[in-house]
Amino acid sequence: MLSHSIAGAPLSWWIGFHAVVLLLLLLDAALPIASSARRTTGLAALSSLAIALCALGFAFWLNLRQGHQPALEFLGGYLVETSLSIDNLFVFLLLFRSFGLDVRSQRRALLWGVGGAIVLRALFISLGIVLLHRLAWMDDLLGVLLIVLAMRLLRQKPAEEAIAPNWLRRLQQRAPSILWVILAVELTDLLFALDSIPAVLALSHSPFVVYTSNIAAVLGLRSLYFVLAGLLDRVRFLHHGLAVLLVFVGAKMLLRHWVEIPIVLSLGILGAILLTTIAASAFFPDRSHSGTSHGSSH
């Protein structure tokens, strides 16, 4: 029975992947609350590294079982999803500040948020792949959508997108509960999935590759948040870099009939975009943040 194939992969692969996901979630939840912001960042960095190594190990295993192409597509999807998730983390940061959460509550909200994100993204990916297989023009539509989203990303300021909705803040004030914060996290992740999932579908149409790369990136969100929380609003050109990334992936989809871009070249271009964004932000920092520290909120 375990050899039965589901969406292009043996049932045993799906079971094994979800078993590892559950184990990583349990281990992440069991991490102790550090006594200082520095120790919190250190533990989160170790957890982020462990999850990244697991993702690389999975890509290596996929290379052995299915070949170079699926493995590289997994790495491309993982890189795209993780990159776009950085913007998501910025929104989480301002949401938590808006609700006034301490570190323990932030960890709980992120844990439940990641669990909910896995379910929502599974539904989104399933729907997206079904549409791509049944409607040939969906590739072109997704390509245009990604470029439109990139233009929107350039026009909007992070702070304007990230403030918690007024109706959620009113609910929190009337009936204080972490449930409202988790709801805000889920709504935020749902909005960002509209950007990231089409971008990953542009790199691969394999349900197993798209799903596993997406979930692997989502798993690292919780730890990555505590690593980058104090730096997110200092990456001055973050939105510009992510917009360029979306334009490239969208153009790749639209030009696929005439130009076939190898996945290795795609990975190189994506990496160059991200490195250029980081370098530009480092060399031309936003002076308005030069005297501000956000470590107190963690």
N, C-alpha and C positions, 0 to 999 in steps of 0.2 A: 504493500500500500504506500510505503514511503517513497517508492520509486515513481509514483504517479506524478505527472507533470502539471503544474499550474502556472499559467502566464509565462511559459517558456523556461521554467526552472523546476527541478524536482521538488516535490513536497518536503523532502528532508532538508533541502536548502532553506526553504522558508521557515521551517520549524527551528532549524539551527540558528538562523539569523536572529529571529525573535527571542530565542533563549538567551543569546549573547546580549541583546538590547536590554532585556529584563534584568540580567545580571549586572550590567553596567549602571542601570538606573538605581538598583538596590545598593550597589557599592557607593555611588555618588550620594545617595540619601544618607548613608551611614557615616559619611565624613564628619568629623567633629567640628563644632563651631569654634573657630580660633578666637583667642583672647585679644587679638590686635588686628588692625587692618593689614599690617605687613604679613602676618601669618596667614590671614584669610587669602590674600593674593598668592602667597606661596603654595598653599594647598590647592587652590584653584588652578594654578599653573601646572602643577603635577598632574591633576586630573585631566586638564586639557591635553597635555602631552600624551597621557595614557590612551585617551580616546583617539587622538590623531594617529598614534602608533597602531591601534586596533584597526583603524580605517586603512592604513597602509598595508597591514597584514592581510586584510580582507582583499585588497586589490591584488596582492601577490598570489593569494589563493585562487582568485578569479582568473588570473593569468594562467595558472597551471591547469585549471579545469576547462576554461572556455577560450583561452587565447589572449593575445595582446589587445585586440580591439575592445572587447568588453571591459578589460581592466583599465585601459586608458579612458574609456568613456565614463567609467565609475569615478576615476580621479578627476576628470573634467567636471562632472556633475557635483562632486564633493567640493571642489574648489569654487565653483560658481555659487553654490548654495551657501557655503561658509562666508564668502565675500559679501553676498547680499544680506546675510544675517547680521553683519556688523552694523548695518543701518538699523536693523531690528533691535539690536542691543542698545543703541542710542535711545530709541523710543522707550524701551524698558527702564532705562536709567531715569528718564524724566517722569515716567509714570510712577515709579517708586518714590521719587522725591515728592511728587504731587500728593501721594497718599501718605507720606511720612513713615514709610516702613523701616524697621530696623533690619539688621543682617539676617536674623533667624527667619523673620517673616518673608524677606526677599527670597531666601532659599526655598521655603515652602511654596511660594507662589510660582517660582520658576520650575520646580519639580513637577507640580501639577500642570503647569503650562506646557512643559515639554511632552508630558503624557498625552494631553489633549491634542497637541500639534501633530503627534504621530498618527492619531486616528483621522484627523481632518485632512492631512496630507495624503494619506492612503486613499481617501475618497476622491480628492482632487486629481491625483495621479491616475487612478483608474478611469475616471471620466475623461481626462485628457487623452489617454492612450486609445480609448475606445473611439473617440471623435477623430483622432489622427488616422486610425485604420479605416474608418468608414467614410470619411470626408477628405478627399485628396487635397482640397483647397485650404484645409485647416493649417497646414504648414505656413502658407503665405499669410494667413490671418494672424497666426501667432508671431510671425516675423514683424508684421506691421504693429501689432500690439506692443511688442517689446520696445520698438523705436518710439512709439507714442509715450510709453511709460518712462523711457529715458528722458524725453523732453519735459515731462511733468516733474520728474525728479530734479531736473536742473532749475525749474521755476520755483519750487517750494523750498522753504527753509525748514531745517530739521525741527526747530523749536515749535514751529507752527503746526507740524504734523504730530508732534509727540505729546502735546498736552492732553491729559486725560479728559474724556468727554464730560461736559458739565453734569449730565444726568447721572453718570457713574459717581462723580464726586458727591452729588446730593444724596444718593443712596448710601454711600459710605458714611456720610455725616449723620444720617437718620438711624441707620442700623449698621454700626461698625462691624465689618467682617472681612476676612481675607478672601472670601468668595467673590466679592466685587472686584478685587484686584486681579484674581485669576481670570475672571470674565474679561477684564480689560486686556490682559496678556493674550488671551485666546483671540479676541477680536483683532488685536494688532497683528498677531501671527497670521491670521486669516487674510488680512489685507496684503501682507508682504508675500504670502504664498502666490498671489496673483501675478507677482513679478518673477519670483524665483522658479516656480514649477515650469512655466513655459520656457524659461531660459535653459533648464536642464533637459526638457523634452527636445530642445533644438540640437542637443549633443547626442542624444540616444533615444531610440524608440523601444528599447528593451524594457518591459515592465520591471523586471528584477533589478536591472542596473539603475534605472531611474529611481525606483523606490528605495533601494538600499543606500545609494549615494545621498539622497535627500535626508533619510532618517539618520544616517551616520553624522551628517552635518548638524542636524537638529539636536542630536545627543550632546554635542559639545557646547551648545549655547549656554547652558547653565554655568558651567565652569568658566567659559570664555568671558561671560559677563563680569565676573569678579576680577578677572585679569585685566580687562580693558576699561572698566567703569571709570577710572580716573583719567583715562586718555582719550575716550571717545570724542568728547567735544573739543579736543585739540587737533584732531585730524582735519585740518582746514578744507582740504580738497576731496574729502571722502565722497560727497555726492557727485562731484564731477567725475571721479574715477569710476564709480558704479554706473553712472549714466553712459560713459564710454563703453563699459563692459556690456551693458544691455544693447547698445547700438551695434556692437560687433556681433553678438550672438544673433540679433534680429536680422542683420544683413546676411549672415551666414545662411540663415533659413531662406531668405528671399532669393539669394544667388545660387542656391544648391543645384538648379537645373543647368547652370552654365559653368560654375566654378566649384570644384570639390576641394574643400580645405581639409587636409589630413588632421586627425585628432591630435597628433603630436604637435603640429603647428598651432592648432587652437589652444592647447595647453600653454605653449610658449607665449602666445599673444596675451592670454588672460593673465599669466604671471607677470608679464612686462607691464600691463596696465596697472596692476595692483602695486607693484614695486615703484612705479613712477608716481602714483598717487601718494604713497608713504613718503618717498623722497622729497617730493614737492612740498608736502606739509611740513617736513622737518626743516627744509631750507628756507621756507617762507611762512613761518608760523603766524598764527593770528595773535597779535599783540594784546588783544582784549582778554586773553586767558593767561597771559604771562605771569600775573600775580595772584592767580586764583587756584586754590586747591580744593579737590572734591573728595579727598580721602576721608573727611569727617563723616560722610554719609555711610561709610562702610566700616 
